[in-house]
Structure formats: structure tokens, C-alpha cells
């Protein structure tokens, strides 16, 4: 059944994640995968599970996602990461709103899974971002990392969450944050490199109650503080 939704993913070497993502997106009338040069089985698996697979050399997160969206046939798109999964309740929410959309884009809550546990605190829930939108009304803003969708119109919220299988081990988390810091366009600033990480740790661990997550909360707060330090010293 054609529900008028295209699910869009950008990928590179995501063979360990792609099957789960595509299975969860099977309700959509179209799945578009824009790959930037995988040398594993990502593209082969994506085709096997019914996705339309295209290639584009890396343009940066925002431009790559805008390119992927442009390849979709439907006006309504959902931009999914390979390590994310639709919950059944979220699928029902999406199907319902697409019958008669009242908004041009929708914020989706996200449940983040770190080191074997869903994280409730640290500012990681509900972790809203616009993922479902009419591509004629929205696009990704330019950002080297942590890109977001800008909507020229009205925005609503969905209740049920997207599942983010974020990090299973600490080294993976640290390495990814170091990569993001290298991609950041922040200028070097010794002053910010000293004070900002302290503030980030206090905000995540104490103000946003990361302390209630035990050792996971401490690791998350410390790693984001380190990311902030790397961002201003790279």
C-alpha cells in the first residue's frame, strides 16, 4: 500500500546496522539509501531489502541528506539513521498523521540506547528533532555536524519515540565524538576550551540529572565535556 512516505538514509559501511533499520522502515512506500562509498555489504544488503540505492561522494552531513531527500519520489520524507529503528507505536503515529497532515514537519522524540541501557536523563530524552517533513517545506540547514531541518511552515510533535541504538561500548562513543569535534567549524579558543567543558559536564551530570544514570551518566557527561574541549583545540 502506498502511504506516500519515503524513508531516506545516508550510509557508509553500515552493514551491521542497515538490516535492522530497513526492516523497521518496511511500512514506507519507498526507501532511499544514498551511499558515499561503502566497501562492505551495505549496498548489497540495502538492495536485498528493497531499498533504492544511489551513490554520492561525501558532501558533508547536511548536503548529503538534502541530496538523499531530493532523490525520493514522495513529498513526505522521514530521514532515518542506520542505527535507528521505528517503534511500532511511532509507525502508527506516522500513518495517522499522513492521512491528513496538519503541519509541514514533525518533531520526533528519540530514545537513546547507551552501553546496554536506554538513557532517561543527561538531556538525552525526549531528544526531539524534526525527522518527518514535507520536502517542499523543509531542508537541512548547513552544519558540519549536528545538522537539523529548517521548516518554512508549521511544526507539530509526535508522541511516540524513535529508537536510537547509539553506542554499545565506550571506545566507540569516544571515537565518534572525537570525529565530530574534528569536523566542527568552531574556531580555536583556549578560554572556551577551559571553561566550556566544565560547564558541559555540570549541565549533563548534575542539572540534567545524569548522576541518576550511574556510571553511564558519568561517562556520557565526561565524554561530551571532552568533545567540547576537542572542538575548541583542534
C-alpha positions in Angstrom: 0.0 0.0 0.0 1.3 3.4 -1.0 1.2 5.6 2.1 3.0 8.5 0.4 6.1 8.3 2.6 9.8 7.9 1.6 12.2 6.8 4.3 15.7 8.2 3.5 19.1 7.1 4.8 22.7 8.1 4.1 25.2 5.4 4.6 28.8 4.3 4.6 29.9 0.9 5.9 26.8 0.3 7.8 26.4 -3.5 7.2 26.0 -4.2 10.9 23.1 -1.7 11.2 21.4 -1.5 7.9 19.2 -4.6 8.0 17.5 -3.6 11.3 16.9 -0.1 10.0 15.4 -1.3 6.7 13.2 -3.9 8.4 11.8 -1.3 10.7 11.1 1.0 7.7 9.3 -1.6 5.7 5.9 0.1 6.2 7.0 3.0 4.0 6.1 3.1 0.3 9.7 3.8 -0.6 13.2 3.5 1.0 16.1 5.5 -0.5 19.7 4.8 0.5 22.4 7.3 -0.6 25.8 5.7 0.0 29.1 7.5 0.0 31.4 4.7 -0.9 30.9 1.7 1.3 33.4 -1.1 0.9 31.4 -3.6 2.9 28.0 -5.2 2.2 25.9 -2.1 3.0 24.7 -1.5 -0.6 24.1 -5.2 -1.3 22.0 -5.6 1.8 20.1 -2.4 1.1 19.1 -3.7 -2.3 18.2 -7.1 -1.0 15.7 -5.5 1.4 14.1 -3.4 -1.3 15.8 0.0 -1.0 16.6 2.2 -4.0 20.4 2.6 -3.7 22.3 5.6 -5.1 25.9 6.7 -4.8 27.2 10.2 -3.9 30.7 11.1 -2.9 30.6 12.7 0.6 29.2 16.2 0.6 29.0 16.8 4.4 26.1 15.8 6.6 23.6 18.5 5.6 24.3 18.4 1.9 24.4 14.6 1.8 21.0 14.4 3.5 19.5 17.1 1.3 20.7 15.2 -1.8 19.2 12.0 -0.4 15.9 13.7 0.2 15.9 15.1 -3.4 16.1 11.5 -4.7 12.8 10.5 -3.1 9.6 10.3 -5.1 7.2 11.4 -2.3 6.7 14.8 -0.9 6.7 13.4 2.7 10.0 12.0 3.9 11.4 10.6 7.1 15.2 10.9 7.5 16.5 7.9 9.4 20.0 7.0 10.5 21.2 3.4 10.0 21.5 2.9 13.8 17.9 4.0 14.4 14.7 1.9 14.4 11.0 2.8 14.1 8.9 1.6 17.1 5.6 0.1 16.3 3.8 3.0 18.1 5.7 5.5 16.1 4.8 3.8 12.9 1.1 4.1 13.8 1.6 7.8 14.7 3.2 8.4 11.3 0.5 6.6 9.4 -2.2 8.5 11.2 -0.8 12.0 10.6 -0.1 11.3 6.9 -3.7 10.7 6.2 -4.3 14.4 6.7 -1.2 16.3 7.8 -1.9 19.4 9.9 1.7 20.5 9.9 4.6 20.8 7.5 7.1 19.0 9.7 7.1 17.0 12.9 9.4 16.8 15.9 10.0 13.1 16.8 11.2 12.1 20.3 14.1 9.7 20.4 15.1 7.0 23.0 18.9 6.7 23.1 20.4 3.3 24.0 23.9 3.6 25.5 26.0 0.7 26.8 23.1 -1.7 27.1 20.5 0.6 28.6 18.0 3.3 27.5 19.1 6.6 28.9 16.3 8.7 30.5 18.4 11.6 31.8 21.6 13.5 30.7 19.3 15.6 28.3 19.0 12.5 26.1 15.3 12.1 26.4 13.0 13.1 24.8 15.8 14.4 22.5 13.4 15.9 19.9 14.4 16.6 16.3 12.4 17.1 13.1 12.6 13.9 11.1 9.2 13.7 9.3 8.6 16.6 6.9 7.2 17.8 3.6 10.4 18.2 1.5 8.7 21.1 -0.3 8.6 22.9 3.0 11.9 21.9 4.7 15.6 21.1 4.2 18.6 20.5 6.3 20.5 23.7 7.4 24.1 23.9 6.6 26.1 22.4 9.5 29.3 20.3 9.5 27.9 18.2 12.4 24.6 18.0 14.3 22.6 19.2 11.3 18.9 20.0 11.7 15.8 20.5 9.5 14.5 24.0 8.9 10.8 24.2 8.1 9.2 27.0 6.2 5.8 26.5 7.8 4.1 25.0 10.8 5.7 22.3 13.0 4.0 19.7 15.3 5.1 17.0 17.6 4.6 13.2 17.6 4.2 11.3 20.9 5.9 8.0 20.3 9.7 7.6 20.1 12.3 6.6 17.5 14.8 4.1 18.9 18.4 5.0 18.6 20.9 2.2 19.2 23.6 4.6 19.9 26.7 3.0 21.4 27.4 -0.4 22.8 30.9 0.3 24.1 32.7 3.3 25.4 35.6 3.4 22.9 33.1 3.7 20.0 31.4 6.6 21.8 34.7 8.4 22.4 36.0 7.9 18.9 32.7 9.2 17.3 32.8 12.3 19.5 36.5 12.9 18.5 35.5 12.6 14.8 32.6 15.1 15.3 35.0 17.5 17.0 37.4 17.3 14.1 34.5 18.1 11.7 33.3 21.0 13.8 33.9 24.5 12.3 34.5 26.1 15.7 37.5 28.4 16.0 40.3 27.5 18.4 39.7 29.2 21.7 41.9 28.4 24.8 39.4 30.2 27.0 36.4 28.2 25.8 38.5 25.1 25.8 39.0 25.5 29.5 35.6 26.8 30.7 33.1 25.2 28.3 33.9 21.5 29.1 33.4 22.2 32.8 30.0 23.7 32.1 29.0 20.9 29.8 29.9 18.3 32.5 28.0 20.2 35.2 25.0 20.6 32.9 24.7 17.0 31.8 25.7 15.3 35.1 24.0 17.5 37.7 21.5 19.8 36.1 20.2 17.2 33.6 20.5 14.5 36.3 23.0 12.3 34.6 24.1 11.3 38.1 20.9 9.2 38.2 22.2 7.0 35.4 25.1 5.7 37.5 28.4 5.1 35.7 26.8 5.6 32.3 25.8 9.1 33.2 29.3 9.9 34.3 30.8 8.5 31.1 28.3 10.4 28.9 28.9 13.7 30.8 32.7 13.3 30.7 32.8 12.3 27.0 30.6 15.3 25.9 32.9 17.5 28.0 35.9 16.0 26.2 34.2 16.6 22.9 33.7 20.3 23.8 37.4 20.5 24.7 38.5 18.9 21.4 36.2 21.1 19.4 38.0 24.3 20.6 41.5 22.9 20.5 41.6 21.0 17.1 
